[in-house]
Amino acid sequence: MVLQSVEKLKKKYTITAILSALGVPRENYYRWCLQAINKPLSVEEKSIMELYKSTRYRNGHRKIKAMLKQNYNIELNLNTVQNLVQKHNLQCRIKPKRKWKSQGESIIIAPNLLNRDFTASKPNKKWVTDITYIQYGSTTKYLSTIMDLFNNEIVAYKLYDYQQTPLVIDTLKEALVVRNHLEGVIVLSDQGSVYTSYAYQACIKDNDLASSMSRRGNCWDSAVIESFHSNLKSEEFQYVKFNSLRNQDVTERVITYLNYYNEERIQEKLGYLTPVKYGVTAA
């Protein structure tokens, strides 16, 4: 990537200036130039670089190893993949840690039925829901999602300009429509005021669902959905400053990532399949 960047920009800037902007020592650059001249890239190296580029550097070497087999029928030892990744300075984006915040006063508290058991033998047995802030547009938006713990698929979502009870009720109603108005599903949430509200709990009860809540101040009780929201921000918005995009662009990027997550992003838990493909295979 450094060699390509220098080749592209050297007509306009000096090599020293380009390397300084990239934070790359001159010694490394010229050593890479010699390597590029003396030894062409192997099929495996080209495939790894293509995978990193196509997935926007979202995956680590373990997932890249699985994708090499799936996409190119190339089987490499995990250490070999890691060495090739390090050789070409390819890195997965590191997810920033997120602090949990409780939301408002509680009205109706449901028991923690899941108790951190995030496995499900069938679809539509256990759902988990949460809200996250999206602060990259001109105004803050609030994303509400519902995930099926069978295959970690995002069943429904809503992106609103406010964090009020209709946001979570509308998300729940959409999930019921998508999954054909199921009954008896356990729906885990935190103890935020929107989830403990009478209106939301009435919606749960009227649709014959079972409400479950994580313990107050304990983000590990809903770690799966917390992790998903962290992935969304670190993978889709890592290099975006707060309040730097148009609201329309933010919405489009959220929708694009949700589709990517369900249909293209492989997961180790699912045997390196995507949520959608795992659901079809299991069915």
TITORMAR-46876 format. One record per atom (N, C-alpha, C, O): x negated, y negated, z. Coordinates in pm, whole numbers, padded with zeros to 5 digits, always signed. Atoms other than C-alpha are relative to their C-alpha. Last residue first. Example, Ala and Ser with C-alpha at 12.3 -4.5 7.8 and 13.67 -1.06 7.14 Angstrom:
+00082+00119-00006-01367+00106+00714+00077-00109+00073+00026-00220+00090-00089+00119+00000-01230+00450+00780-00090-00120+00000-00194-00118+00066
This chain:
-00138-00035+00034+03247+02459+00821+00004+00124-00088+00112+00169-00128-00061-00069-00114+02898+02459+00967+00141+00045-00030+00187+00149+00018+00063-00131-00014+02747+02375+00628+00064+00081+00112+00090+00200+00097-00047-00084+00111+02995+02093+00565-00056+00141+00014+00015+00239-00008-00143-00027-00019+02936+01940+00909+00055+00090-00107+00136+00178-00079-00011-00098-00108+02560+01977+00871+00145+00036+00024+00178+00153+00047+00039-00131+00054+02574+01805+00532+00010+00108+00108+00049+00221+00078-00102-00046+00094+02770+01513+00677-00033+00140-00051+00055+00226-00056-00126-00033-00067+02544+01473+00981+00107+00055-00093+00174+00153-00060-00074+00122-00032+02228+01497+00767+00128+00038+00074+00172+00153+00065-00106+00031+00095+02017+01811+00790+00063-00134+00038+00044-00183+00150+00047+00090+00106+01684+01856+00964+00100-00012-00115+00062-00018-00232+00082-00084+00088+01810+02150+01169-00050-00076-00120-00063-00021-00229-00086-00065+00099+02088+01935+01313-00079+00090-00096-00031+00120-00205-00103-00075-00072+01898+01836+01629+00086+00083-00095+00136+00189-00058+00062-00123-00049+01602+01734+01411+00102+00089+00070+00098+00211+00054+00021+00000-00145+01817+01481+01230-00057+00135+00044-00013+00240-00003+00006-00134-00058+01827+01390+00858-00031-00011+00149-00092-00108+00193+00100-00006-00107+01937+01042+00750+00002+00137+00068+00099+00172+00136+00137-00017+00047+02113+01060+00412-00102+00023+00111-00205+00085+00086+00016-00077+00123+02492+01089+00446-00144+00029-00040-00168+00120-00120-00086-00117+00014+02593+00979+00794-00041+00091-00115-00033+00213-00103+00013-00084-00120+02303+00744+00869+00081+00129-00015+00031+00238+00015+00130-00068+00004+02289+00606+00514-00013+00097+00116-00059+00210+00098-00009-00101+00106+02661+00529+00520-00130+00080-00011-00128+00202-00028-00092-00104-00050+02623+00355+00857+00017+00110-00104+00019+00228-00069+00072-00088-00093+02317+00170+00727+00089+00112+00051+00044+00226+00063+00099-00079+00074+02499+00033+00422-00073+00097+00094-00094+00213+00059-00073-00103+00074+02794-00077+00635-00096+00091-00076-00079+00213-00077-00053-00095-00099+02565-00261+00877+00072+00114-00071+00051+00231-00038+00111-00082-00046+02373-00421+00590+00045+00102+00103-00006+00215+00105+00040-00092+00105+02691-00542+00421-00112+00092+00046-00114+00210+00012-00104-00101+00016+02823-00694+00743-00040+00105-00103-00023+00225-00080+00006-00086-00118+02495-00874+00810+00102+00114-00013+00069+00230+00011+00116-00087+00018+02486-01008+00454-00013+00097+00117-00048+00214+00099-00035-00098+00102+02840-01144+00491-00115+00100-00022-00092+00219-00041-00084-00102-00062+02743-01314+00816+00039+00109-00098+00048+00226-00061-00142+00033+00012+02463-01494+00636+00081+00112+00062+00040+00229+00060-00071-00049+00118+02123-01410+00774+00140-00059-00007+00193-00110+00091+00069+00044+00121+01875-01584+01010+00073+00041-00129+00035-00003-00237-00075+00110+00062+02073-01578+01335-00064-00052-00129-00055-00171-00159-00137+00027-00045+01813-01360+01509+00058-00119-00076-00011-00218-00100-00012+00087-00116+01504-01290+01300+00148-00018+00036+00236-00011-00049-00095+00110+00019+01497-00991+01069+00008-00082+00127+00026-00027+00236+00077+00116+00044+01194-00759+01059+00088-00122-00028+00048-00214-00099+00123+00018-00078+01351-00482+01266-00073-00128-00036-00123-00197+00052+00019+00142-00028+01702-00526+01125-00133-00031+00068-00149-00138+00126-00062+00088+00101+01783-00195+00951-00035-00147+00021-00039-00224-00076+00023-00046+00136+01559+00056+01127+00054-00097-00105-00005-00110-00213+00144-00012+00026+01519-00101+01471-00027+00038-00146-00131+00000-00200+00069+00129-00008+01875-00234+01490-00147+00013-00038-00201-00074-00106-00056+00094+00098+02051+00077+01362-00080-00130+00001-00116-00182-00105+00051-00034+00133+01823+00307+01558+00047-00099-00104-00031-00142-00189+00141+00040+00002+01903+00127+01884-00062+00029-00136-00139-00052-00189+00000+00146+00016+02275+00161+01810-00143-00055-00002-00172-00151-00074-00043+00033+00136+02225+00534+01755-00004-00150-00023-00055-00196-00125+00111-00025+00092+02022+00572+02074+00036-00036-00143-00046-00091-00216+00097+00106-00026+02296+00410+02282-00118+00014-00098-00165-00085-00154-00050+00118+00072+02546+00645+02116-00092-00119+00022-00107-00203-00067-00006-00028+00144+02344+00949+02223+00045-00123-00078-00018-00160-00178+00128+00023+00068+02241+00816+02566+00009+00016-00152-00063-00051-00225-00048+00019+00137+02594+00783+02703-00119-00022-00093-00116-00108-00181-00125-00074+00014+02527+00919+03053+00061-00015-00139+00145+00066-00179+00030-00136+00044+02167+00801+03018+00127+00083-00017+00126+00183-00090-00009-00009+00147+02286+00438+03031-00025+00142-00050+00013+00174-00162+00080-00116+00037+02357+00460+03405+00013+00024-00150+00106+00092-00194+00142+00029-00004+02468+00122+03542-00089+00115-00041-00210+00109-00021+00036+00141+00013+02818+00242+03620-00151-00018+00013-00213+00033+00107+00012+00067-00127+02860+00615+03568-00049-00143-00020-00126-00171-00112+00131-00012-00062+02970+00721+03225-00002-00074+00132+00082-00160+00158+00082+00120-00014+03338+00742+03150-00133+00032+00065-00143+00113+00157+00115-00033-00083+03570+01014+03016-00089-00123+00005-00103-00193-00095+00100+00105-00022+03919+00962+02876-00110+00049+00094-00083+00113+00196+00050-00004-00138+04110+01265+02747-00111-00104+00016-00213-00097-00053+00144-00013-00009+04325+01222+02436-00041+00002+00147+00039-00029+00235+00035-00130-00061+04698+01286+02405-00151+00027-00005-00194+00139-00033+00046-00088+00109+04753+00992+02167-00052+00134+00051-00118+00208-00022-00108-00015+00098+04966+00797+02417-00038+00094-00114+00049+00154-00177-00105-00088-00053+04707+00860+02690+00108+00026-00104+00153+00140-00119+00057-00133-00022+04411+00715+02501+00111+00098+00040+00122+00208-00015+00020-00054+00135+04618+00419+02382-00057+00141+00007-00016+00229-00069-00134-00039+00046+04735+00361+02741-00009+00061-00140+00062+00156-00171-00032-00126-00065+04371+00364+02851+00139+00050-00039+00163+00171-00046+00082-00105+00060+04291+00097+02593+00034+00136+00061+00048+00234-00011-00040-00019+00140+04584-00126+02696-00078+00114-00065-00020+00198-00134-00124-00078+00005+04527-00079+03072+00039+00031-00145+00087+00140-00174-00124+00077+00008+04170-00200+03040+00121+00092-00010+00111+00205-00059-00077-00023-00122+03886+00025+03158+00133-00076+00000+00209-00069+00096-00034-00142-00011+03745+00051+02806+00082+00030+00125+00160+00125+00126-00090-00035+00110+03754-00323+02733+00045+00145+00008+00156+00179-00034-00137+00046-00025+03617-00403+03080+00096+00036-00112+00215+00057-00086-00024+00138+00042+03307-00192+03026+00147-00037+00014+00234+00050+00011-00103+00061-00084+03286+00128+03226+00018-00148-00032+00051-00228+00055+00053+00052-00125+03100+00324+02958+00115-00065+00078+00232-00050+00041+00037+00141+00012+03275+00541+02704-00072-00042+00127-00083+00036+00221+00089+00058-00102+03335+00913+02647-00031-00145-00031-00061-00180-00146+00060+00123+00052+03636+01033+02446-00080-00066+00112-00024-00118+00208+00059+00076-00110+03735+01396+02511-00073-00120-00059-00159-00104-00145+00141+00036+00014+03957+01512+02224-00046-00076+00125+00025-00164+00173+00086-00067-00095+04283+01676+02331-00148-00032-00010-00229+00031+00058-00036+00007-00141+04489+01583+02028-00106+00070+00084-00173+00162+00036+00027-00117-00083+04399+01503+01669+00044-00022+00144+00070-00135+00185-00077+00008-00126+04563+01233+01460-00014+00125+00086+00084+00194+00114-00137-00052+00011+04427+01330+01115+00069+00017+00136+00130+00120+00165-00001-00140-00042+04053+01290+01169+00141+00055+00016+00161+00157+00082+00101-00072+00077+04027+00967+00968+00004+00149+00031-00011+00233-00058-00048-00011+00138+04357+00841+01113-00098+00083-00084-00057+00170-00160-00113-00093-00001+04250+00918+01469+00057+00020-00140+00098+00130-00177+00054-00135-00016+03913+00752+01412+00111+00104-00004+00093+00212-00061+00058-00038+00129+04088+00441+01278-00056+00142+00006-00040+00220-00088-00109-00031+00092+04307+00426+01589-00053+00042-00137+00003+00131-00202-00058-00129-00038+04002+00448+01814+00112+00041-00096+00121+00157-00135+00098-00104+00034+03824+00168+01632+00056+00138+00029+00041+00231-00051-00003-00015+00147+04138-00049+01646-00100+00107-00046-00072+00182-00139-00124-00069+00034+04163+00012+02021+00008+00025-00150+00047+00133-00194+00018-00143-00029+03796-00073+02072+00127+00079-00031+00120+00196-00068+00114-00057+00073+03817-00410+01894-00011+00150+00023-00026+00225-00073-00041-00044+00134+04169-00486+02022-00114+00062-00081-00090+00147-00166-00063-00130+00003+04024-00486+02379+00047+00044-00140+00030+00161-00173-00122-00007-00078+03791-00779+02328+00067+00135-00023+00024+00213-00110+00008-00123-00076+03438-00832+02209+00120+00006+00095+00110-00026+00214-00026+00010-00143+03477-01092+01938-00007+00137+00064+00008+00240-00002+00067+00120-00052+03364-01158+01582+00020-00017+00150-00026-00116+00207-00084+00118-00024+03452-00805+01478-00085-00116+00051-00201-00101+00088+00094+00109-00021+03272-00505+01324+00080-00130+00008+00127-00182-00093-00058+00130+00026+03481-00188+01351-00104-00105+00034-00174-00093+00135+00068+00118-00054+03362+00171+01333+00082-00124-00033+00162-00124-00127-00069+00126+00027+03492+00523+01276-00082-00114+00059-00160-00095+00152-00135-00028+00049+03371+00884+01263+00070-00130-00041+00138-00134-00143-00080+00115-00038+02998+00821+01294+00137+00014-00066+00150+00007-00188-00054+00082+00109+02855+01171+01262+00079-00119+00056+00152-00104+00154+00045+00140-00015+02649+01305+01551+00047-00090-00114-00014-00194-00140+00106+00023+00098+02712+01662+01430-00053-00143+00000-00123-00185-00092+00028-00126+00068+02932+01808+01705-00116-00015-00098-00206+00069-00102+00121-00064-00053+02898+01493+01917-00029+00136-00064-00136+00192-00040-00038-00137-00031+03147+01304+01699-00127+00074+00043-00222+00084-00034+00083-00108+00053+03052+00935+01716+00056+00135+00045+00096+00152+00160-00037-00127-00064+03283+00634+01762-00078+00111-00071-00074+00121-00194+00011-00125+00075+03153+00286+01687+00050+00117+00082+00049+00114+00205-00056-00110-00077+03225-00073+01793-00005+00126-00085+00042+00125-00199-00024-00125+00072+03003-00342+01644+00048+00107+00097-00021+00141+00193-00005-00111-00092+03024-00694+01786+00043+00126-00076+00150+00131-00137-00107-00095+00028+02920-00997+01585-00011+00118+00095-00117+00142+00154+00014-00136-00052+02717-01297+01699+00121+00084-00038+00236+00040-00024-00070-00020-00127+02735-01603+01475-00019+00145+00044-00047+00232-00039-00015+00135-00056+02508-01732+01197+00078+00004+00132+00065-00087+00214-00070+00096+00085+02408-01373+01135+00008-00136+00066-00054-00161+00169+00087+00037+00110+02143-01155+01303+00066-00098-00099+00000-00149-00189+00030+00144-00013+02296-01115+01645-00088-00052-00113-00175-00137-00091+00072+00020+00125+02473-00779+01621-00024-00150-00013+00068-00226-00045+00006+00135+00055+02575-00689+01976-00079+00000-00130-00184+00065-00139+00132+00063-00002+02663-00328+02055+00009-00138-00064+00096-00164-00148+00008+00126+00073+02986-00155+02155-00142-00052+00008-00207-00039+00111+00069+00111-00067+03027+00208+02262+00006-00122-00090+00045-00114-00207-00022+00132+00061+03204+00534+02183-00074-00107+00080-00098-00092+00200+00059+00100-00088+03144+00905+02239+00007-00134-00071-00015-00143-00192+00039+00123+00066+03358+01182+02093-00065-00091+00103-00035-00083+00222+00057+00106-00084+03384+01540+02214-00039-00119-00087-00116-00104-00182-00012-00044-00139+03597+01823+02075-00047-00110+00095+00013-00134+00200-00117+00059-00066+03661+01677+01730+00028+00061+00138+00143+00069+00180-00029+00142+00017+03418+01904+01547+00121-00041+00083+00207+00041+00115-00085+00027+00116+03334+02242+01701+00016-00151-00017-00006-00227+00078-00002-00119+00085+03081+02388+01944+00079-00021-00128+00059+00050-00227-00139-00036+00029+03001+02051+02101+00000+00116-00099-00072+00113-00199-00018-00104+00101+02677+01947+02268+00148+00029-00017+00226+00017+00077-00025+00061+00130+02621+01617+02449+00009+00103-00113-00009+00068-00229+00000-00115+00091+02654+01760+02798+00040-00050-00138+00159-00060-00169+00120-00007+00084+02553+01448+02991-00009+00127-00084-00117+00161-00133+00112-00020-00091+02828+01491+03255-00129+00030-00077-00203+00123-00044+00110-00058+00078+03091+01527+02982-00121+00032+00088-00186+00135+00070-00028-00139+00038+03393+01482+03208-00116+00065-00073-00136+00186-00062+00100-00032+00100+03266+01167+03380+00013+00147-00038-00054+00232+00020+00113-00084-00043+03585+01073+03562-00095+00027-00116-00058+00017-00232-00022-00142+00030+03802+00782+03441-00122+00080+00047-00232+00025+00055+00124-00076+00013+03798+00436+03600+00034+00147-00021+00106+00207+00059-00030-00143-00009+04095+00205+03542-00130+00076-00026-00191+00062-00132-00141-00007-00035+04049-00165+03617+00040+00145+00018+00092+00183+00123-00072-00122+00033+03675-00226+03617+00146-00010+00044+00179-00073+00144-00051-00073-00115+03524-00573+03614+00082+00121-00045+00145+00119-00151-00123+00040-00065+03317-00704+03326+00040+00088+00116-00031+00181+00154-00087+00100+00062+03067-00535+03103+00126-00021+00084+00219+00059+00080-00141-00030-00027+02772-00347+03246+00086-00115-00047+00039-00229-00052-00071+00103-00075+02442-00409+03074+00144+00043+00022+00213+00086-00072-00144-00019-00011+02198-00143+02958+00061-00112+00083+00004-00151+00185-00051-00005-00136+01849-00253+02859+00152+00010-00003+00219-00054-00084-00113+00088-00023+01724-00164+02514+00050+00016+00142+00067+00129+00190-00088-00047-00107+01388-00020+02424+00107-00104+00030+00083-00224+00018+00013+00073-00125+01249-00118+02088+00096+00054+00105+00207+00097+00074-00126+00055-00050+01238+00157+01826-00023-00078+00130-00084-00026+00223-00021-00034-00141+00903+00205+01659+00124-00071+00051+00141-00191+00032-00030+00116-00083+00905+00199+01280+00031+00043+00143+00103+00141+00164-00143+00013-00028+00746+00508+01132+00021-00123+00087-00061-00153+00173-00049-00006-00137+00395+00457+01006+00151-00011+00005+00213-00084-00073-00146+00002+00002+00201+00514+00687+00050+00019+00143+00002+00106+00215-00047+00106-00088-00167+00419+00705+00152-00014-00004+00204-00126+00003-00053+00109+00083-00258+00630+00402+00068-00108+00083+00141-00193+00031+00098+00036+00103-00485+00863+00596+00046-00120-00080-00034-00208-00114+00098+00090-00061-00250+00860+00894-00103-00048-00102-00150-00162-00096-00071+00122-00038+00034+01006+00685-00098-00102+00058-00094-00220+00022-00022+00075+00125-00202+01256+00526+00072-00132+00027+00043-00233-00036+00129+00052+00047-00323+01367+00871+00014-00082-00127-00050-00186-00142+00040+00111-00086+00033+01397+01001-00131-00062-00045-00146-00184-00045-00087+00115+00032+00138+01606+00704-00041-00121+00082-00051-00232+00030+00043+00048+00131-00160+01835+00755+00080-00122-00042+00026-00220-00093+00123+00078-00020-00084+01865+01126-00052-00057-00132-00107-00167-00135-00036+00127-00062+00274+01972+01044-00123-00089+00021-00116-00210+00000+00012-00006-00144+00151+02241+00805+00027-00138+00060-00007-00240-00001+00129+00035-00057+00276+02187+00453+00003+00019+00150+00109+00009+00213+00014-00041-00140+00555+02339+00247-00141-00030+00047-00239+00023-00005+00140+00000-00042+00647+02160-00074-00006+00034+00148+00055-00034+00231+00038-00141-00019+00986+02243-00226-00150+00012+00031-00218+00104-00015+00105-00033+00097+01010+01880-00342-00044+00146+00006-00130+00188-00071-00005+00080+00123+01331+01751-00180-00099+00045-00108-00071+00034-00227-00134+00014+00057+01407+02002+00095-00002-00065-00138+00067-00021-00230-00052-00131+00036+01052+02116+00173+00134-00013-00072+00158+00055-00172+00087-00053+00105+00906+01766+00163+00051+00135-00049+00052+00163-00169-00048+00055+00127+01210+01648+00359-00088+00044-00117-00039+00057-00229-00124-00068+00038+01124+01882+00648+00050-00048-00136+00100+00032-00215+00033-00141+00029+00764+01758+00663+00124+00076-00047+00118+00151-00144+00059+00001+00134+00886+01396+00640-00038+00142-00041-00020+00179-00157-00111+00005+00096+01111+01464+00938-00053+00000-00144+00007+00059-00234-00077-00124-00014+00814+01577+01146+00116+00003-00101+00140+00105-00166+00058-00108+00081+00588+01299+01010+00078+00131+00012+00073+00213-00080+00133-00041-00040+00812+01021+01136-00045+00121-00077+00026+00171-00164+00022-00135-00051+01110+00872+00955-00144+00023+00039-00236-00034-00021-00081-00025-00118+01234+00514+00907-00031+00134+00067+00010+00156+00181+00091-00023-00112+00964+00398+00668+00074+00023+00131+00030-00020+00238+00033+00130-00060+01220+00259+00421-00076+00017+00131-00055-00058+00226-00071+00004-00129+01357+00606+00346-00033-00127+00079+00006-00141+00195-00144-00016+00025+01266+00575-00024+00081-00005+00128+00198-00045+00127-00054+00118+00066+00921+00431+00058+00151+00010-00016+00223-00087+00009+00006+00113-00092+00832+00696+00313+00064-00125-00061+00136-00199+00006-00100-00021-00105+00954+00970+00083+00000-00115+00099+00107-00161+00140-00133+00025+00058+00759+00833-00215+00110+00015+00105+00205-00062+00108-00012+00144+00017+00442+00816-00005+00136-00038-00058+00196-00137-00018-00015+00060-00133+00487+01176+00107+00020-00150-00011+00105-00207+00058-00134-00034-00049+00546+01292-00250+00025-00063+00136+00133-00116+00161-00097+00081+00073+00239+01109-00378+00141+00024+00051+00220-00070+00064+00015+00138-00045+00026+01264-00105+00101-00091-00069+00164-00175-00005-00053+00010-00136+00158+01614-00177-00005-00143+00051+00091-00192+00112-00146-00006+00012+00102+01579-00551+00064-00017+00138+00166-00084+00152-00055-00132+00026-00256+01475-00478+00152-00009-00013+00213-00111+00019-00096-00050-00097-00377+01119-00510+00051+00138-00041+00075+00165-00158-00140+00036+00025-00681+01066-00727+00093+00062+00105+00058+00161+00170-00090-00111-00024-01028+01098-00571+00146-00042-00024+00201-00117+00057+00065-00131+00004-01329+00894-00670+00098+00116+00011+00070+00226-00038+00069-00022+00128-01157+00570-00764-00050+00143-00011-00036+00207-00116-00100+00000+00107-00900+00570-00485-00064+00029-00135-00006+00094-00222-00077-00124-00009-01163+00672-00231+00100+00011-00114+00119+00118-00172+00087-00108+00044-01392+00392-00346+00072+00134+00001+00056+00216-00089+00018+00016+00145-01111+00140-00315-00086+00112-00056-00056+00168-00161-00120-00054+00065-01021+00277+00028-00010-00012-00152+00036+00075-00226+00009-00146-00012-01380+00216+00141+00119+00066-00067+00105+00168-00134+00093-00048+00102-01358-00135-00001-00023+00150+00010-00049+00216-00091-00052+00021+00135-01043-00211+00197-00093+00059-00105-00048+00131-00194-00104-00100+00027-01167-00056+00519+00051-00010-00142+00071+00090-00210+00066-00130+00012-01486-00262+00513+00100+00110-00033+00073+00196-00116+00052-00014+00136-01289-00580+00438-00066+00137-00019-00058+00195-00127+00144+00031+00014-01092-00537+00761-00048+00025-00143+00001+00115-00212+00079-00116+00039-00710-00535+00721-00147-00040-00014-00177-00134-00088+00067-00050-00120-00488-00781+00906-00084+00123-00026-00097+00210+00060-00046-00137-00027-00257-00821+00606-00061+00057+00127-00017+00161+00177-00144+00005-00025-00301-01198+00602+00056+00136+00036+00150+00147+00115-00020+00069-00128-00678-01159+00641+00148-00007+00037+00184+00012+00153+00033-00095-00106-00686-00900+00364+00019-00061+00137+00061+00006+00231-00104-00104-00003-00505-01137+00130-00023+00097+00114+00069+00131+00188-00122+00059-00055-00731-01430+00216+00112+00103+00011+00187+00104+00109+00022+00027-00142-01047-01224+00163+00127-00055+00066+00163-00014+00176-00015-00128-00070-00916-01089-00167-00017-00020+00150+00052+00043+00230+00124-00074-00014-00872-01446-00291+00025+00129+00078+00119+00137+00157+00073+00024-00125-00524-01556-00386-00131+00077-00002-00147+00173-00079-00045+00127-00058-00324-01598-00709-00080-00037+00125-00099-00155+00155+00008+00104+00103-00477-01335-00936+00035-00137+00056-00002-00240+00000+00136+00052+00012-00547-01119-00628-00017-00104-00111-00115-00178-00112+00014+00139-00042-00177-01085-00541-00136-00063-00032-00152-00184-00017-00111+00085+00044-00064-00767-00716-00026-00148+00025+00019-00234-00051-00003+00001+00146-00392-00581-00691+00106-00095-00053+00087-00160-00156+00114+00080+00046-00422-00679-00325+00001-00012-00151-00022-00120-00205-00027+00140-00034-00071-00552-00249-00112-00090-00050-00087-00197-00106-00102+00050+00091-00131-00224-00435+00028-00148+00023+00044-00225-00071+00061+00011+00133-00456-00162-00251+00099-00058-00100+00063-00141-00183+00091+00115-00004-00288-00237+00083-00062-00023-00138-00069-00136-00186-00082+00121+00000+00000+00000+00000-00087-00127+00000-00056-00225-00068
